Amino acid sequence: MTESNARNAQEESEEEAGARRYIVSSSHLVSEQAAELSEFEFGLIIAWNAFGRWVVRCMAAAGMPDLSTLDILVLHSVFHRARGKRLADICFVLNIEESHTVNYALKKLTRLGLVQRHRKGKDVVFEATEEGEACIRKYREIREACLVSTSSSMGEADRRDLEKLAKNLRLLSGLYDQAARSATSL
């Protein structure tokens, strides 16, 4: 029996036994102890890619078609609360370990005139320029028109579910961070 046939036979026997079928990207990783974790991971993968596609296209519509998802997230982070941010602050907030990728994004945003850097004591601080602020305002207008207006049809219960989901995602990020630390120590 080939591996494919064996897998199909196993799947059929699971279905016959009334086992719950999970929608996953990697069936070989599904654990009997936490199959829903594999289903969550697949949802996270497709949501992340959809989100990335969305922010890139929204920013392109705002007039900046050459920015990557990371560039856009860094630009929003720099603009957040309208106060200067250090490289370490941006990496920390976005939970990015590879600071060189954020540094590259900051250099690109500076070259495009969206971000400026200056010294504040010993630190280098990044802030949005007027052009960067105008770009972010245009992005927000497009976001309101294309995303927020559509999501406003969600009921109150759906909004509460979305809020709960956001909290759970932040909680689960801690679980994955701890697992990454554990894997590093093996």
TINU-533565 format. One line per 4 residues: their letters; for each residue x, y, z of N, C-alpha, C. Coordinates in steps of 0.2 Angstrom, whole numbers, plus 2048, in hexadecimal, padded with zeros to 3 digits. Example, Ala and Ser with C-alpha at 12.3 -4.5 7.8 and 13.67 -1.06 7.14 Angstrom:
! residues 2
as	842:7E4:827:83E:7EA:827:842:7F0:827 ~ 840:7F5:823:844:7FB:824:840:800:827
This chain:
! residues 186
mtes	804:7FA:800:800:800:800:805:806:800 ~ 803:80B:7FB:807:811:7FB:806:816:801 ~ 80A:81A:802:809:81F:808:803:823:807 ~ 801:825:801:7FB:829:7FF:7F5:824:801
narn	7F5:81E:7FF:7EF:81A:800:7EE:818:807 ~ 7F4:818:80B:7F4:817:812:7F1:81D:816 ~ 7F3:823:813:7F0:829:816:7E9:829:815 ~ 7E6:828:80F:7DF:828:80D:7DB:823:811
aqee	7DE:81D:812:7DB:818:816:7DA:81A:81D ~ 7DF:81D:820:7DF:820:827:7DA:825:828 ~ 7D9:82A:823:7D5:82F:823:7CD:82C:822 ~ 7CC:827:81E:7C6:824:81E:7C4:821:824
seee	7C8:81D:827:7C7:81A:82E:7C5:81F:833 ~ 7C9:825:833:7C7:82A:838:7C0:82D:837 ~ 7BE:82E:830:7B8:830:82F:7B2:82B:831 ~ 7B4:825:830:7AF:820:832:7AE:820:839
agar	7B3:821:83D:7B3:821:844:7B0:827:847 ~ 7AE:82C:842:7AB:832:844:7B0:837:847 ~ 7B6:836:846:7BB:83B:848:7BA:842:845 ~ 7BB:847:848:7BB:84E:846:7C0:84F:841
ryiv	7BE:852:83B:7C3:854:836:7C5:85B:837 ~ 7CB:85C:837:7CE:863:838:7D1:865:831 ~ 7D0:86C:830:7D2:86F:82A:7D9:871:82C ~ 7DE:86E:829:7E5:870:82B:7E9:870:824
sssh	7EF:873:825:7F4:873:81F:7F9:86D:81F ~ 7FA:86A:825:7FF:865:826:7FC:860:82A ~ 7F9:85B:827:7F5:855:82B:7FA:851:82F ~ 801:851:82C:806:84D:830:807:850:837
lvse	805:856:838:807:85A:83E:801:859:843 ~ 7FB:857:841:7F5:857:845:7F7:852:84B ~ 7F6:854:851:7F7:850:857:7F0:84F:85A ~ 7EF:849:85D:7E9:847:860:7E8:84B:866
qaae	7ED:84E:869:7ED:852:86F:7EB:859:86E ~ 7EC:85B:868:7EA:862:866:7E9:863:85F ~ 7E4:860:85C:7E3:860:855:7E1:867:853 ~ 7DD:86B:858:7DB:871:856:7E0:876:856
lsef	7E6:875:858:7EC:879:858:7EE:879:850 ~ 7EE:873:84D:7F0:873:846:7EB:877:842 ~ 7E4:876:844:7DF:87A:840:7E0:882:841 ~ 7E2:884:847:7E3:88B:848:7E9:88D:844
efgl	7EF:889:844:7F4:88B:840:7F3:88C:839 ~ 7EF:888:836:7ED:888:82F:7E9:88F:82E ~ 7E4:890:833:7E0:897:832:7E5:89D:833 ~ 7EA:89C:837:7EF:8A1:838:7F3:8A3:832
iiaw	7F5:89D:82F:7F9:89E:828:7F5:8A1:823 ~ 7EF:89F:822:7EB:8A2:81D:7E9:8A9:81F ~ 7E7:8AB:825:7E5:8B1:827:7EB:8B6:826 ~ 7F1:8B4:828:7F7:8B8:828:7F9:8BA:820
nafg	7F8:8B5:81C:7F9:8B6:815:7F4:8BB:812 ~ 7EE:8BA:814:7E8:8BF:812:7E9:8C6:815 ~ 7EB:8C6:81B:7ED:8CD:81E:7F3:8D0:81A ~ 7F8:8CC:819:7FE:8CF:815:7FC:8D2:80E
rwvv	7F8:8CE:80B:7F5:8D0:804:7F1:8D6:805 ~ 7ED:8D6:80A:7E9:8DC:80B:7ED:8E3:80C ~ 7F1:8E2:811:7F5:8E8:813:7F9:8EB:80D ~ 7FC:8E6:809:800:8E8:803:7FC:8EC:7FE
rcma	7F6:8E9:7FD:7F1:8EC:7F8:7EE:8F2:7FA ~ 7ED:8F3:801:7EA:8F9:803:7EF:8FE:803 ~ 7F6:8FD:804:7FB:902:804:7FC:904:7FD ~ 7FC:8FF:7F8:7FD:900:7F1:7F7:905:7EF
aagm	7F1:904:7F1:7EC:909:7EF:7ED:910:7F2 ~ 7F0:910:7F8:7F2:916:7FB:7F8:91A:7F8 ~ 7FB:917:7F3:800:91A:7EF:807:917:7F0 ~ 808:912:7F4:80F:90F:7F5:80F:908:7F3
pdls	80F:906:7ED:80F:8FF:7EB:815:8FB:7EC ~ 81A:8FE:7EE:820:8FA:7EF:822:8F8:7F6 ~ 81D:8F8:7FA:81F:8F6:801:81C:8EF:803 ~ 820:8EC:807:81F:8E5:809:81A:8E5:80F
tldi	818:8DF:811:814:8DF:817:818:8E2:81D ~ 81E:8E0:81E:822:8E2:823:823:8E9:823 ~ 825:8EC:81D:826:8F3:81C:820:8F7:81F ~ 81A:8F5:81D:813:8F8:81F:812:8F7:827
lvlh	813:8F2:829:813:8F1:831:817:8F5:834 ~ 81E:8F6:832:823:8FA:835:820:901:835 ~ 81E:903:82F:81C:90A:82E:816:90C:833 ~ 811:908:833:80C:909:838:80E:909:83F
svfh	813:905:841:816:904:848:81A:90B:849 ~ 81D:90D:844:821:914:845:81C:919:847 ~ 817:919:843:812:91F:844:80D:91E:84A ~ 80D:918:84D:809:917:852:80A:91C:858
rarg	805:91F:85B:805:923:860:809:92A:85F ~ 80B:92B:859:80F:931:856:814:932:85B ~ 818:92D:85D:81F:92F:860:824:92A:85D ~ 82A:92D:85E:830:929:85B:831:922:85E
krla	833:91E:85A:834:917:85C:83B:915:85A ~ 83E:911:85F:845:90E:85D:844:907:85A ~ 849:905:856:849:8FF:853:847:8F9:858 ~ 849:8F9:85E:848:8F4:862:840:8F4:865
dicf	83E:8FA:865:837:8FB:867:832:8F8:861 ~ 834:8F9:85B:830:8F7:856:830:8EF:855 ~ 836:8ED:856:837:8E5:856:833:8E2:85C ~ 833:8E5:862:830:8E2:867:828:8E2:867
vlni	825:8E8:864:81E:8E8:863:81C:8E4:85E ~ 81F:8E3:859:81D:8DF:853:820:8D7:854 ~ 823:8D6:85A:825:8CF:85C:82A:8CC:856 ~ 82F:8D1:854:833:8CF:84F:83A:8CE:852
eesh	83D:8C8:851:843:8C6:854:849:8C9:84F ~ 848:8C8:849:84D:8CA:844:84D:8D1:842 ~ 851:8D5:847:850:8DD:846:853:8DF:840 ~ 857:8DB:83C:85A:8DE:836:855:8DF:831
tvny	84F:8DB:831:84A:8DB:82C:846:8E2:82D ~ 845:8E4:834:842:8EA:835:846:8F0:834 ~ 84D:8EF:835:852:8F4:833:851:8F5:82C ~ 851:8F0:828:851:8F1:820:84A:8F5:81E
alkk	845:8F3:822:83E:8F6:820:83F:8FE:822 ~ 842:8FF:828:843:906:82A:847:90A:825 ~ 84C:907:822:851:90A:81D:84D:90B:817 ~ 849:907:815:845:907:80F:83F:90D:810
ltrl	83C:90D:815:837:912:817:83A:919:817 ~ 840:919:81A:844:920:81A:846:922:813 ~ 848:91D:80F:84A:91F:808:844:921:804 ~ 83E:91F:806:838:921:802:835:927:805
glvq	838:92A:80A:836:930:80D:830:92F:812 ~ 82E:929:814:828:928:818:82A:928:820 ~ 831:927:821:833:927:828:83A:92B:828 ~ 83B:92E:82E:841:932:82F:844:92F:835
rhrk	84B:92F:836:84E:92D:83C:852:933:83F ~ 852:933:845:856:938:849:859:935:84F ~ 85E:939:852:861:937:859:85D:93A:85E ~ 85C:936:863:858:938:86A:85D:935:86F
gkdv	862:93A:871:867:937:876:86B:932:873 ~ 86C:92C:875:870:927:872:86C:923:86D ~ 865:924:86D:861:91F:869:860:923:862 ~ 85F:91E:85D:85C:920:856:855:91F:857
vfea	851:924:855:84A:924:855:847:925:84E ~ 841:921:84D:83E:922:846:837:925:847 ~ 835:92A:843:82F:92D:843:82C:92D:83C ~ 826:92D:83B:823:92E:834:824:935:832
teeg	825:936:82C:826:93D:829:81F:93F:827 ~ 81E:945:824:818:948:822:815:944:81D ~ 819:942:818:817:93D:812:815:936:815 ~ 819:934:81A:817:92E:81D:810:92E:821
eaci	80F:934:824:808:935:827:803:935:822 ~ 804:939:81D:7FF:939:817:7FD:932:814 ~ 802:92E:813:802:928:811:7FD:923:816 ~ 7FF:924:81C:7FB:920:821:7F4:922:821
rkyr	7F3:929:821:7EC:92B:821:7E8:929:81A ~ 7EB:928:815:7E8:926:80F:7E7:91E:810 ~ 7EB:91B:813:7EB:914:814:7E4:913:819 ~ 7E4:917:81E:7DE:916:822:7D7:917:81E
eire	7D7:91C:81A:7D1:91E:816:7CF:918:812 ~ 7D4:914:80F:7D3:90F:80B:7D1:909:80F ~ 7D4:908:815:7D2:903:81A:7CB:904:81C ~ 7C9:90A:81E:7C2:90B:820:7BD:909:81A
aclv	7BF:90B:814:7BA:90A:80F:7BA:903:80D ~ 7BF:8FF:80D:7BF:8F8:80A:7BE:8F3:810 ~ 7C1:8F4:816:7C1:8EF:81B:7BC:8F1:820 ~ 7BD:8F6:823:7B9:8F8:829:7B1:8F9:827
stss	7B0:8FC:822:7A9:8FC:820:7A5:8F5:81F ~ 7A9:8F1:81C:7A7:8EA:81B:7A6:8E6:822 ~ 7AB:8E7:826:7AB:8E4:82D:7A5:8E7:832 ~ 7A3:8ED:830:79E:8F0:834:798:8EC:834
smge	797:8E8:82F:790:8E4:82F:790:8DE:834 ~ 796:8DD:837:797:8D8:83D:792:8DA:842 ~ 78F:8D5:845:78B:8D7:84B:78F:8D8:851 ~ 78C:8DA:857:790:8DB:85D:793:8D5:860
adrr	790:8CF:85F:792:8C8:861:799:8C7:85D ~ 798:8C8:857:79E:8C7:852:7A4:8CB:854 ~ 7A3:8D2:856:7A8:8D6:858:7AB:8D4:85F ~ 7A7:8D1:863:7AA:8CF:86A:7AE:8C8:868
dlek	7AC:8C4:863:7B0:8BE:862:7B6:8C0:85F ~ 7B6:8C6:85B:7BC:8C8:857:7C1:8CB:85D ~ 7BE:8CE:862:7C3:8D1:867:7C6:8CB:86B ~ 7C1:8C6:86C:7C4:8C0:870:7C9:8BC:86C
lakn	7C8:8BC:865:7CD:8B9:861:7D4:8BC:861 ~ 7D4:8C3:861:7DA:8C7:861:7DD:8C6:868 ~ 7DA:8C6:86E:7DD:8C4:874:7E0:8BD:874 ~ 7DC:8B8:871:7DF:8B1:871:7E5:8B1:86C
lrll	7E5:8B5:867:7EB:8B5:863:7F1:8B7:866 ~ 7F0:8BD:86A:7F6:8BF:86E:7F8:8BA:873 ~ 7F3:8B7:876:7F5:8B2:87B:7F9:8AC:878 ~ 7F6:8AA:872:7FA:8A4:86F:801:8A6:86C
sgly	802:8AC:86B:808:8AE:869:80D:8AD:86F ~ 80B:8AD:875:810:8AB:87A:811:8A4:87A ~ 80C:8A0:879:80D:899:879:812:897:873 ~ 812:89A:86D:816:899:868:81D:89B:86A
dqaa	81E:8A1:86D:824:8A4:86F:828:89F:874 ~ 824:89D:879:827:898:87D:829:891:87A ~ 825:88F:875:827:889:872:82D:88A:86D ~ 82E:890:86B:834:892:867:83A:892:86B
rsat	839:894:871:83F:894:876:841:88D:878 ~ 83C:889:879:83D:882:87B:840:87E:875 ~ 83E:880:86F:841:87C:869:848:87E:868 ~ 84A:885:86A:851:887:869:855:884:86E
sl	853:882:874:857:87F:879:858:877:878 ~ 855:874:873:855:86D:872:85C:86C:86F
